[in-house]
Amino acid sequence: MTGRIAFQGEPGAYSHQACRQARPEMEAIPCRTFEDVIELVRAGEADLAMLPVENSTYGRVADIHTLLPGSGLRIVDESFVRVHINLLTVRGTPIEQVERAMSHTVLLGQCRTFLRSHDIRPVTGADTAGSARLVAEQGDPALAALASELAGEIYGLDVVARHIEDQSNNTTRFLVMAREADWTRRGPGKMVTTFTFRVRNIPAALYKALGGFATNGINMTKLESYMVGGSFTATEFYADIEGHPEDGNVALALDELRFFTSQSEILGVYPADPGRG
């Protein structure tokens, strides 16, 4: 065991915040890309990967669902992080001196009301934590960053305005992934099973494949599709259900699923995070 958890982005990114929230005892390791995160865990240089999969405002994170099935990793936990956006400035700078705010374009779009009301011009940066680092390096009082409080802590910036996002419920869901699956029942609440599948080329295949979940009273909380290998005819589905594969009704539904699919794979079994609501 290395005691390390890998994430994509710069120190202070929201993925870094997710690591601190879900695994505060572990050392968080920044990586350039999602592929780098996965490879670090596969190579044994980190025990866990923290990967964002969807945001309540902007939907699923591009590329993640296509990376997961071939990653060789398994989901062992989930974490929901409330995305609070803060205005970070060079130490001692009052908000009245701020003329420009830099961040990822997605975050800039989430703070339009605040920026307009303070006559602050948005400036597109590569990412949130990287923008905070750049503001600290440049030392220009007129330039601020929109990022997490963690980024302000890491780069020595003042938080002059907290929670300035337009959407009061903006949340990102992360998956914690490891080299080995853990099918044990953990925690006091519900278990979640995540799997992918491809339907057979028969009429109403998707309807038939999913019928077992309805007839067995299983709550399917997510179902998404994406093309495989750039083909318009090959489609893979990604699904979350409430329950454990060893539950009688879940086992029956999964058996029925396999009958109508050309392939299926369980990506993980893990406790439901309270952030699911």
C-alpha positions as CSV (number, residue, x, y, z in Angstrom):
1,M,0.0,0.0,0.0
2,T,1.3,3.4,-1.0
3,G,-1.2,5.6,1.0
4,R,-1.6,7.7,-2.1
5,I,-4.7,8.8,-4.1
6,A,-4.3,10.2,-7.6
7,F,-6.4,12.9,-9.2
8,Q,-6.4,14.9,-12.5
9,G,-5.5,18.6,-12.2
10,E,-3.4,21.0,-10.3
11,P,-3.1,21.1,-6.5
12,G,-6.2,22.9,-5.2
13,A,-8.5,21.6,-8.0
14,Y,-12.0,20.4,-7.0
15,S,-10.8,16.8,-7.6
16,H,-8.1,17.5,-5.0
17,Q,-10.9,18.7,-2.7
18,A,-12.7,15.4,-3.3
19,C,-9.6,13.5,-2.3
20,R,-9.4,15.5,1.0
21,Q,-13.1,14.9,1.6
22,A,-13.2,11.2,0.9
23,R,-9.7,10.1,1.9
24,P,-8.2,12.8,4.2
25,E,-5.6,10.3,5.5
26,M,-4.1,9.7,2.1
27,E,-1.5,11.7,0.1
28,A,-3.2,13.3,-2.9
29,I,-1.1,13.1,-6.2
30,P,-1.9,15.5,-9.1
31,C,-1.8,14.1,-12.6
32,R,-2.0,15.8,-16.0
33,T,-4.7,13.7,-17.6
34,F,-7.3,11.1,-16.6
35,E,-5.3,8.5,-18.4
36,D,-2.3,9.4,-16.2
37,V,-4.4,9.0,-13.1
38,I,-5.5,5.5,-14.2
39,E,-2.0,4.4,-15.1
40,L,-0.6,5.6,-11.8
41,V,-3.0,3.2,-10.0
42,R,-2.5,0.4,-12.5
43,A,1.2,0.6,-12.0
44,G,0.9,0.4,-8.2
45,E,2.3,3.9,-7.7
46,A,-1.1,5.0,-6.1
47,D,-3.7,2.9,-4.3
48,L,-6.8,4.8,-5.5
49,A,-8.0,7.1,-8.3
50,M,-10.4,10.0,-7.8
51,L,-12.3,10.5,-11.1
52,P,-15.2,13.0,-11.7
53,V,-18.1,11.4,-13.7
54,E,-20.9,14.0,-13.7
55,N,-21.9,17.4,-12.6
56,S,-25.4,18.4,-11.6
57,T,-25.3,21.5,-13.9
58,Y,-23.3,20.4,-16.9
59,G,-24.0,16.6,-17.0
60,R,-21.4,13.9,-17.5
61,V,-17.7,14.5,-17.7
62,A,-16.4,13.9,-21.3
63,D,-14.4,10.8,-22.0
64,I,-14.7,9.3,-18.5
65,H,-17.4,6.7,-19.3
66,T,-15.4,5.5,-22.3
67,L,-12.2,5.2,-20.2
68,L,-13.7,3.3,-17.3
69,P,-14.5,-0.1,-18.9
70,G,-11.0,-0.5,-20.3
71,S,-9.2,1.0,-17.3
72,G,-8.7,-2.3,-15.5
73,L,-9.8,-0.5,-12.3
74,R,-12.9,-1.1,-10.2
75,I,-15.2,1.4,-8.4
76,V,-14.9,1.0,-4.6
77,D,-16.6,4.2,-3.4
78,E,-18.3,7.5,-4.6
79,S,-18.1,11.0,-3.3
80,F,-20.3,14.1,-4.0
81,V,-18.5,17.4,-3.8
82,R,-20.4,20.7,-3.5
83,V,-18.7,23.1,-6.0
84,H,-18.4,26.3,-4.1
85,I,-16.7,29.0,-6.1
86,N,-14.7,31.8,-4.4
87,L,-13.0,35.0,-5.5
88,L,-9.3,34.7,-4.6
89,T,-6.9,37.7,-4.7
90,V,-3.3,38.6,-4.0
91,R,-2.9,39.0,-0.2
92,G,-4.3,42.3,1.1
93,T,-6.3,43.2,-2.0
94,P,-9.8,44.5,-1.4
95,I,-12.5,43.5,-3.9
96,E,-12.7,47.1,-5.2
97,Q,-9.3,46.7,-6.8
98,V,-10.2,43.6,-8.8
99,E,-10.7,44.3,-12.5
100,R,-10.4,40.7,-14.0
101,A,-11.1,37.2,-12.7
102,M,-9.5,34.1,-14.3
103,S,-10.8,30.6,-14.3
104,H,-11.9,27.6,-16.4
105,T,-14.6,28.7,-18.8
106,V,-17.2,26.5,-17.1
107,L,-16.7,28.2,-13.8
108,L,-16.7,31.7,-15.4
109,G,-20.2,30.8,-16.8
110,Q,-21.4,29.9,-13.3
111,C,-20.5,33.3,-11.8
112,R,-21.9,35.7,-14.4
113,T,-24.3,37.5,-11.9
114,F,-21.5,38.2,-9.4
115,L,-19.0,39.3,-12.0
116,R,-21.4,41.7,-13.6
117,S,-22.5,43.2,-10.4
118,H,-18.9,44.0,-9.4
119,D,-17.9,45.1,-13.0
120,I,-15.2,42.3,-13.1
121,R,-14.2,41.1,-16.6
122,P,-13.9,37.3,-17.0
123,V,-10.6,35.9,-18.3
124,T,-10.4,32.3,-19.5
125,G,-7.7,30.1,-17.9
126,A,-6.7,26.5,-18.4
127,D,-8.3,25.4,-15.2
128,T,-9.4,26.6,-11.7
129,A,-6.4,25.7,-9.6
130,G,-4.0,26.7,-12.4
131,S,-5.6,30.1,-12.5
132,A,-5.1,30.5,-8.8
133,R,-1.4,29.6,-9.1
134,L,-1.0,32.1,-12.0
135,V,-2.6,34.9,-9.9
136,A,-0.2,34.1,-7.0
137,E,2.8,34.1,-9.4
138,Q,1.9,37.4,-11.1
139,G,1.0,39.2,-8.0
140,D,-1.2,41.7,-9.8
141,P,-3.9,43.1,-7.4
142,A,-6.2,43.7,-10.4
143,L,-6.3,40.0,-11.4
144,A,-8.2,37.5,-9.3
145,A,-9.0,33.8,-9.6
146,L,-12.3,31.9,-9.3
147,A,-11.5,28.6,-7.5
148,S,-11.9,26.6,-4.4
149,E,-10.9,27.7,-0.9
150,L,-8.3,24.9,-1.0
151,A,-6.6,26.6,-3.9
152,G,-6.5,29.8,-2.0
153,E,-4.9,28.0,1.0
154,I,-2.3,26.3,-1.2
155,Y,-1.3,29.3,-3.2
156,G,-1.4,31.9,-0.4
157,L,-4.4,33.9,-1.7
158,D,-7.1,35.8,0.2
159,V,-10.7,34.7,-0.2
160,V,-12.5,38.0,-0.6
161,A,-15.9,36.6,-1.6
162,R,-17.2,33.1,-0.9
163,H,-19.8,30.9,-2.6
164,I,-20.5,33.3,-5.5
165,E,-21.8,30.7,-7.9
166,D,-25.2,31.4,-9.6
167,Q,-26.5,27.8,-9.0
168,S,-26.9,27.1,-5.3
169,N,-26.8,23.3,-5.8
170,N,-23.9,22.8,-8.2
171,T,-22.4,19.4,-7.2
172,T,-19.9,17.0,-8.9
173,R,-20.0,13.3,-8.4
174,F,-16.7,11.4,-8.2
175,L,-15.8,7.7,-8.3
176,V,-13.1,6.3,-6.2
177,M,-11.4,3.4,-8.1
178,A,-8.9,0.7,-7.1
179,R,-7.0,-2.1,-8.8
180,E,-9.1,-4.8,-7.0
181,A,-12.9,-4.9,-6.6
182,D,-14.5,-4.9,-3.2
183,W,-17.9,-6.6,-3.1
184,T,-18.2,-6.6,0.7
185,R,-21.3,-4.9,2.1
186,R,-20.0,-1.7,3.7
187,G,-21.7,1.1,5.6
188,P,-25.2,1.4,7.1
189,G,-27.0,2.5,4.0
190,K,-27.7,1.2,0.5
191,M,-25.2,-0.4,-1.9
192,V,-24.8,0.7,-5.5
193,T,-23.8,-1.6,-8.4
194,T,-22.4,0.0,-11.6
195,F,-22.1,-2.0,-14.8
196,T,-21.8,-1.6,-18.6
197,F,-23.4,-3.7,-21.3
198,R,-24.0,-4.0,-25.0
199,V,-27.4,-5.4,-26.2
200,R,-27.7,-8.2,-28.8
201,N,-28.8,-7.3,-32.3
202,I,-32.5,-8.3,-31.8
203,P,-35.7,-6.3,-31.9
204,A,-36.5,-4.4,-28.6
205,A,-33.2,-5.7,-27.1
206,L,-32.8,-2.7,-24.7
207,Y,-36.4,-3.0,-23.6
208,K,-36.0,-6.7,-22.9
209,A,-32.6,-6.3,-21.2
210,L,-33.9,-3.7,-18.8
211,G,-37.2,-5.5,-18.1
212,G,-35.7,-7.6,-15.4
213,F,-34.9,-4.6,-13.3
214,A,-38.5,-3.3,-13.4
215,T,-40.1,-6.7,-12.7
216,N,-37.7,-7.3,-9.8
217,G,-38.4,-3.9,-8.2
218,I,-34.8,-2.5,-8.7
219,N,-34.2,1.2,-8.8
220,M,-32.0,2.2,-11.7
221,T,-30.6,5.6,-10.9
222,K,-28.5,6.1,-14.1
223,L,-28.6,4.8,-17.6
224,E,-26.4,6.4,-20.3
225,S,-25.3,5.4,-23.8
226,Y,-22.2,6.2,-25.8
227,M,-20.8,5.0,-29.1
228,V,-18.1,2.4,-29.2
229,G,-15.1,2.8,-31.5
230,G,-16.6,5.7,-33.4
231,S,-19.4,3.5,-34.8
232,F,-23.0,4.6,-35.1
233,T,-24.2,1.0,-34.8
234,A,-22.2,-0.2,-31.8
235,T,-23.6,1.3,-28.5
236,E,-22.5,0.6,-25.0
237,F,-24.7,1.4,-22.0
238,Y,-23.5,2.5,-18.5
239,A,-25.9,1.9,-15.6
240,D,-26.1,2.4,-11.8
241,I,-28.6,0.4,-9.7
242,E,-29.4,0.3,-6.0
243,G,-28.6,-3.1,-4.6
244,H,-25.9,-5.7,-4.3
245,P,-25.3,-8.4,-6.9
246,E,-25.9,-11.0,-4.2
247,D,-29.3,-9.7,-3.4
248,G,-31.9,-12.1,-4.8
249,N,-33.8,-9.7,-7.0
250,V,-30.5,-8.1,-8.3
251,A,-29.1,-11.5,-9.2
252,L,-32.3,-12.4,-11.1
253,A,-32.2,-9.1,-13.0
254,L,-28.5,-9.4,-13.9
255,D,-29.2,-13.0,-15.2
256,E,-31.9,-11.7,-17.4
257,L,-29.7,-8.8,-18.6
258,R,-27.0,-11.3,-19.7
259,F,-29.6,-13.2,-21.8
260,F,-30.3,-10.2,-24.0
261,T,-26.7,-8.7,-24.1
262,S,-23.6,-9.6,-26.1
263,Q,-21.4,-8.6,-23.2
264,S,-21.8,-7.1,-19.7
265,E,-19.3,-6.2,-17.0
266,I,-19.7,-5.0,-13.4
267,L,-17.4,-2.0,-12.8
268,G,-18.0,-1.8,-9.0
269,V,-20.1,-2.4,-5.9
270,Y,-19.9,0.3,-3.3
271,P,-21.9,2.1,-0.6
272,A,-24.2,4.9,-1.6
273,D,-22.9,8.3,-0.6
274,P,-25.3,10.4,1.5
275,G,-24.8,13.1,-1.1
276,R,-27.1,11.2,-3.4
277,G,-30.0,12.7,-1.5
